[in-house]
Amino acid sequence: MSAAVAELVQMSGKTAIVTGGALGIGAGIARRLAQAGANVVVVDLDGEAAEVCAKSLREQGLHALAVCTDVADEVPMRRVGEPDDVAKAALFLPRICRRT
């Protein structure tokens, strides 16, 4: 991870919920948030892909959990919990990545 990202995004002790986090951009955001110290919840309709992503993060010594659910259904999402500043981090992080 570049020094710029580590200095600008510090998520230690916070929980980041990444919807659509199993593949592509979502998986990249999950990885960056985990590298910044977040406990990442990888949420996706594809539970197997979410688990593959979360397992990959755990194998790197990072904290990640996979959850298979439809984010449009608010009842299961209530069980996932409330994130800590995840909206700010998810919106801010792509801007950082473009600069580095």
Phi, psi and omega in degrees: 000138181290153180299324182300316180293315181299323181282325185273332183237105178244113185244015182305131178078002180254159178252129178245123176258118182249106178280143186066031189273002185284326187222164170058226183299319179300317178294323177295319177294317178302316180298313181296319179295319178296319178296333178277002174105000182286152166274112189261133172252112180271109183253130180201155174294330179268094184298323180295316179294323178297319179292322177299315179297311181298319179297319178300319178293316179297323179295340176269007180083015181261167183259118181209148180223140178258139176225127177263113178197165175263116184293344177287342179265107188288339181295307177297326181295329175297326179289331178296321177110184181258134178280163173257105175056024183293325181298315179297316183294316182294325179283328184278324187301315181299328177295321178295315184297326179291331181281337185265000000 
